[in-house]
Amino acid sequence: MARRTVLLLATTAALAVALAPSLPAQAAPAASGGVVAAGLDNPRQLTIGAGGAVYVAEAGRGGDSDFCIPNAESPGTSNCLGLTGAVTKIQRGKQERVLTGLPSIAGPDGGGAQGPADVAVVGNHVSVLFGLGGAPAA
């Protein structure tokens, strides 16, 4: 009788394996997306904080200050410092800048700004990493 049970189980397993590929697979639900934040100023990295809040580092757009340096990549233009960097918090459909006035440096059009590059949130403490975006030394 034990031999019969083993034979029955082996046959059932073989049929299950053989027929599995022929069973119709259910299609995965289509991915959907949408805008969760608008008006961000050169957004960089984001972090998920407590309660599912999303924090976004914004590099800003530089500024019109007396502190400008020649742009090595675009001769004849300058990159100027401004306090336009920020960190934005998005939670439950509401968007709020929680840190503003952070240093940012960019060309006249604000593109390619360097400033806040990443954000970390631990409890009530927000830490910001500033990046210059240069190529790492080899």
Phi, psi and omega in degrees: 000324179296322179296322180295319180295317179296317179297318179296315179296318179296319179294316179298316180296318180297319178295319180298316180293319182290323184271343184304315180296337182274351178285140180293132178273145177277136179289142176291146179298144180295138177286143177229156181211173179194170179283128177252346178208143180230159175075019178288146186255094184054062182296146179240239183280162176228159181223143175265123180255193181301143178070013179081009178294141178255127178250131182240128174279130178245121183289346180081201183220024181070214179182180177256084181236175177279352180263093180231150177231150179298142178273111183294334182273344181220084183307140180092354177241166181232157170254132184240148180278142173212168179253058185250001176288157183200170169233127180250139177251131177239121180209133178051042176079001179252140182242130182213134174280118183263341172226130179226171177073025180275149183296142180213144177228133183202168175287181185301329181271358179081353181286154178063029183298149173244134182178221177306124184247335181204162182220142175233140181235122176231110184063235179263008183260129178248123177249139183240134175260129178258134182236146175258351173069011179286162178290136179294148179293140181279000000 
